[in-house]
Amino acid sequence: MISVVVIIGWLLAKSYTAFLAIQTLWGLAVATWMPAFLAWLANSVPEKQRAEEMGRFGAFRGLLSFPAPFVGGLLYKAFGFKGPMLANLFGAVLVVVILRAFVREPQAVP
């Protein structure tokens, strides 16, 4: 959710001070997302499968992010600054919805 707020802030910021505050919030989002996600993944997968699942996640992320600069460039060329930002906002909202709908806390194993 922090990323959603940050992207909206980037779209609406009109002053350097506002943009600086949003960048601080972005640093918080970046610093908390991956460690929290990897901890959740490690707690959700049996120990013998952990490395495999983390590898799958890394490969999936890499494959999805490979065309991102090209797509971002096309969006920028077609719509200006707001094109890639709105696509990023859509992706961030989609991730929030998917996480909210499908991800559950790992169950403690007795």
Sequence and secondary structure as in RCSB ss.txt:
>XXXX:A:sequence
MISVVVIIGWLLAKSYTAFLAIQTLWGLAVATWMPAFLAWLANSVPEKQRAEEMGRFGAFRGLLSFPAPFVGGLL
YKAFGFKGPMLANLFGAVLVVVILRAFVREPQAVP
>XXXX:A:secstr
 HHHHHHHHHHH  SHHHHHHHHHHHHHHHHHHHHHHHHHHHHHS GGGHHHHHHHHHHHHHHHHTTHHHHHHHH
HHHHTTHHHHHHHHHHHHHHHHHHHHH        
